[in-house]
Amino acid sequence: MKNINKEEYTARISKANPAQLVVINFELLIAFIGDGQFEKAKNALEQLVRSLNFEITLAHDFYEVYKYVNQLLNTAHFSRDEAESKKASAEAQELLETLLVGWKDAENQVAALDLPPVAGDSPTIYSGLTYGRDGQADEYIDDGDKKGFMA
């Protein structure tokens, strides 16, 4: 995929608070749509739906938007009319990019609270500190005594 650096996203996810995870998911979703990978886009959209807290009124509004984006993704993926498919894809991307702006603002506000990452004790990733036999930089992961999420 041309827009996604897996190592960069892995590092970002390991250090992300809840708002940052939503931003990352939006970025991946938009990239998947741009690459025409509609099944992956639908999986990313499903993750956004799962993250909704329906005890908050605004979550219901987001749910309706996500349902509409899902309809657009279905049209983009299954339409036999190429123009209709491109139009649906572009509309989905535009809508999600608009929402992403708001989530990035929320991410900045949450960052000011200095919340711990969701994966609290995730391993530290070092890149370029070790070298393989061919002279290429290898990644080193220091997982210390703890692994995974704190329960």
Secondary structure as UniProt FT lines:
FT   TURN            2..3
FT   HELIX           6..14
FT   HELIX           18..34
FT   TURN            35..36
FT   HELIX           38..50
FT   TURN            54..55
FT   HELIX           57..78
FT   HELIX           82..111
FT   TURN            112..114
FT   TURN            118..121
FT   STRAND          124..131
FT   TURN            133..134
FT   STRAND          137..142
//
